[in-house]
Amino acid sequence: MSIINEALAPCSKCGQQHKVTVYRSINIADNPELKNKVKDGSLFLWECPHCGQMNLAKYETLYHDPSAKLMVWLIPSGEISETQMQAITMHTKAMGGYTLRSVNDMGSLMEKVLINDAGLDDVVVEMVKYVTKLEMVQKIVDQDKKDEFLAGKFHFYRAEGEGDERLLTFMYPQDGQMMGVNVGMHVYQDCSGILERNPQIRPAEGFSRIDSDWLASKLA
């Protein structure tokens, strides 16, 4: 069941407070219309009725797609209730086959849903990002730009095509603009093979934060 409340939030431009809709939990089985709003980020945007400024609402929410057996816990503060986490983990374990993830920003929630909808494994996708960035950085001559590129985030955007011909598109910031790079499915398959040969890299059960920092800690 989706849990929808109202809360007061200040406008980032004029400072006036207004009531905004807050989704404490999002159940796609009950409210399928919310899925696309999560994927495009519009669920977390609100317009100030006083000055017209678009604002980003930052709050904790639990995204649940029962048909995909996916739960993603958005926790902007980074602090999670261990008791609640364990209770949900045990509940989903009894149902079997659930993917449990935690993220700390809206963009990462969007990405997890997009990856799942594309039928991809987010752990493998993180490996693809890592390999792709290492290949791309070799073409950058300036050291400062190399450091900036490596520190920037790659986000999965979409998958197009069928079978081995599929192309995975990733977006990343460069010189104040968002750029895209296409990666062949063979890279995904190679990274999947690496993980099959090294199962210790995969996270333990429970709500895991799978991102570039997590992967770096596993490859260190």
C-alpha positions as CSV (number, residue, x, y, z in Angstrom):
1,M,0.0,0.0,0.0
2,S,1.3,3.5,-0.9
3,I,1.4,5.9,2.0
4,I,0.8,9.5,0.9
5,N,1.1,12.5,3.3
6,E,1.5,16.3,3.2
7,A,4.3,18.3,4.7
8,L,5.5,21.9,4.7
9,A,8.5,22.7,2.6
10,P,10.3,26.0,2.0
11,C,10.8,27.3,-1.6
12,S,14.5,27.4,-2.5
13,K,14.0,30.8,-4.2
14,C,11.6,32.9,-2.1
15,G,11.7,31.0,1.2
16,Q,7.9,30.7,1.6
17,Q,6.6,27.5,3.0
18,H,3.9,25.5,1.2
19,K,2.2,22.1,1.6
20,V,3.7,19.5,-0.7
21,T,2.7,15.9,-1.3
22,V,5.1,13.4,0.3
23,Y,5.1,9.7,-0.7
24,R,6.4,7.8,2.4
25,S,6.0,4.5,0.5
26,I,5.3,3.8,-3.2
27,N,3.6,0.6,-4.1
28,I,3.4,0.1,-7.9
29,A,0.8,-2.6,-7.6
30,D,-1.6,-0.1,-5.9
31,N,-0.5,3.0,-7.9
32,P,1.0,2.0,-11.2
33,E,0.8,5.6,-12.4
34,L,3.5,6.5,-10.0
35,K,6.2,4.4,-11.7
36,N,6.7,6.8,-14.7
37,K,6.8,9.7,-12.3
38,V,9.6,8.0,-10.4
39,K,11.5,7.2,-13.6
40,D,11.4,10.8,-14.9
41,G,11.8,12.4,-11.4
42,S,8.6,14.4,-11.6
43,L,7.2,12.8,-8.4
44,F,9.8,14.7,-6.4
45,L,9.3,18.1,-8.0
46,W,6.9,20.8,-6.8
47,E,6.3,24.3,-8.1
48,C,6.1,27.2,-5.7
49,P,2.7,28.9,-6.1
50,H,4.2,32.2,-5.0
51,C,7.2,32.7,-7.3
52,G,6.9,29.7,-9.8
53,Q,10.2,28.2,-8.7
54,M,10.6,24.4,-9.3
55,N,11.8,22.7,-6.2
56,L,13.1,19.2,-5.4
57,A,11.4,17.6,-2.4
58,K,13.9,15.5,-0.4
59,Y,12.3,12.9,1.8
60,E,12.6,9.2,2.8
61,T,10.5,6.8,0.8
62,L,10.3,3.0,0.1
63,Y,9.7,2.1,-3.5
64,H,8.1,-1.3,-4.0
65,D,7.4,-3.1,-7.2
66,P,5.9,-6.5,-6.3
67,S,5.7,-7.8,-9.8
68,A,9.5,-7.1,-10.3
69,K,10.3,-8.1,-6.7
70,L,12.2,-4.9,-6.3
71,M,12.4,-2.6,-3.2
72,V,14.5,0.5,-3.2
73,W,14.8,2.6,0.0
74,L,15.5,6.2,-0.7
75,I,17.2,7.7,2.5
76,P,18.5,11.2,1.8
77,S,20.0,11.4,5.4
78,G,21.9,8.2,5.0
79,E,20.6,7.0,8.3
80,I,18.5,3.9,8.3
81,S,16.4,2.2,11.0
82,E,18.2,-1.2,11.6
83,T,15.1,-2.7,13.2
84,Q,12.8,-1.7,10.3
85,M,15.4,-2.7,7.7
86,Q,15.7,-6.2,9.3
87,A,11.9,-6.6,9.5
88,I,11.4,-5.8,5.9
89,T,14.4,-8.0,4.9
90,M,13.0,-11.0,6.7
91,H,9.6,-10.4,5.2
92,T,10.9,-10.3,1.6
93,K,13.2,-13.2,2.3
94,A,10.1,-15.3,3.1
95,M,8.6,-14.3,-0.3
96,G,11.8,-15.1,-2.1
97,G,13.7,-13.6,-5.0
98,Y,13.6,-9.9,-3.9
99,T,16.3,-7.3,-4.9
100,L,16.7,-4.9,-2.0
101,R,18.6,-1.7,-2.5
102,S,19.2,1.6,-0.6
103,V,20.0,4.9,-2.2
104,N,20.6,8.4,-0.9
105,D,19.3,10.6,-3.7
106,M,16.4,10.8,-6.2
107,G,18.6,10.3,-9.2
108,S,19.9,6.9,-7.9
109,L,16.3,5.8,-7.2
110,M,15.4,6.6,-10.8
111,E,18.4,4.7,-12.1
112,K,17.6,1.6,-10.1
113,V,14.1,1.5,-11.5
114,L,15.3,2.1,-15.0
115,I,17.9,-0.7,-14.7
116,N,15.3,-3.1,-13.4
117,D,12.8,-2.2,-16.2
118,A,15.5,-2.9,-18.7
119,G,15.9,-6.4,-17.3
120,L,19.5,-5.7,-16.2
121,D,21.5,-6.5,-13.1
122,D,22.5,-3.3,-11.3
123,V,25.7,-5.0,-9.9
124,V,26.8,-5.8,-13.4
125,V,25.8,-2.3,-14.6
126,E,28.1,-0.8,-11.9
127,M,31.0,-2.9,-13.3
128,V,30.2,-1.8,-16.8
129,K,30.4,1.9,-15.6
130,Y,33.7,1.2,-14.0
131,V,35.2,-0.5,-17.1
132,T,33.8,2.2,-19.4
133,K,35.2,5.1,-17.4
134,L,38.6,3.5,-17.3
135,E,38.6,3.2,-21.1
136,M,37.3,6.7,-21.7
137,V,39.8,8.4,-19.2
138,Q,42.7,7.1,-21.2
139,K,41.8,9.5,-24.0
140,I,41.9,12.6,-21.7
141,V,45.3,14.3,-21.7
142,D,44.8,17.0,-19.0
143,Q,45.3,15.5,-15.5
144,D,42.8,17.9,-13.9
145,K,40.1,16.9,-16.4
146,K,41.0,13.2,-15.8
147,D,40.4,13.6,-12.1
148,E,37.2,15.5,-12.7
149,F,35.9,12.9,-15.1
150,L,36.7,10.0,-12.7
151,A,35.0,11.8,-9.9
152,G,31.8,12.5,-11.9
153,K,28.8,10.2,-11.8
154,F,27.7,7.9,-14.6
155,H,24.0,7.2,-14.7
156,F,22.3,4.4,-16.7
157,Y,19.8,6.1,-19.0
158,R,18.3,3.4,-21.3
159,A,18.8,0.1,-23.3
160,E,17.9,-0.1,-26.9
161,G,17.8,-2.9,-29.4
162,E,17.5,-6.7,-29.0
163,G,19.7,-9.5,-27.8
164,D,23.4,-9.2,-28.4
165,E,22.8,-6.0,-30.4
166,R,21.4,-4.1,-27.5
167,L,23.1,-0.8,-26.7
168,L,23.3,0.6,-23.1
169,T,23.4,4.4,-22.8
170,F,25.0,6.2,-19.9
171,M,24.9,9.9,-19.1
172,Y,27.6,11.8,-17.4
173,P,28.6,15.5,-16.8
174,Q,31.3,17.2,-18.9
175,D,32.1,20.9,-19.1
176,G,28.7,21.8,-17.6
177,Q,26.7,19.7,-20.0
178,M,25.3,16.2,-19.9
179,M,26.9,13.8,-22.3
180,G,26.0,10.3,-23.4
181,V,28.0,7.2,-24.3
182,N,26.7,4.0,-25.8
183,V,28.1,0.7,-24.6
184,G,27.7,-2.6,-26.4
185,M,26.0,-5.6,-24.8
186,H,29.2,-7.6,-25.1
187,V,30.7,-5.3,-22.3
188,Y,27.8,-6.1,-20.1
189,Q,28.2,-9.9,-20.8
190,D,32.0,-9.7,-20.1
191,C,31.3,-7.9,-16.8
192,S,28.6,-10.5,-15.9
193,G,31.2,-13.2,-16.5
194,I,33.7,-11.5,-14.2
195,L,31.1,-11.5,-11.4
196,E,30.2,-15.1,-12.0
197,R,33.9,-16.0,-11.5
198,N,34.1,-13.8,-8.4
199,P,30.8,-14.3,-6.5
200,Q,32.4,-12.7,-3.4
201,I,31.9,-9.3,-5.0
202,R,28.2,-9.6,-4.8
203,P,26.4,-8.0,-1.8
204,A,25.0,-10.0,1.1
205,E,21.2,-10.1,1.6
206,G,19.4,-7.1,2.8
207,F,19.3,-3.5,1.7
208,S,22.6,-2.9,-0.1
209,R,23.9,0.3,-1.5
210,I,25.3,-0.6,-4.9
211,D,27.2,2.3,-6.4
212,S,30.7,3.4,-7.5
213,D,31.9,3.7,-4.0
214,W,30.7,0.2,-3.1
215,L,32.4,-1.3,-6.2
216,A,35.6,0.6,-5.5
217,S,35.7,-0.9,-2.0
218,K,35.3,-4.4,-3.5
219,L,38.1,-3.9,-6.0
220,A,40.5,-2.3,-3.6
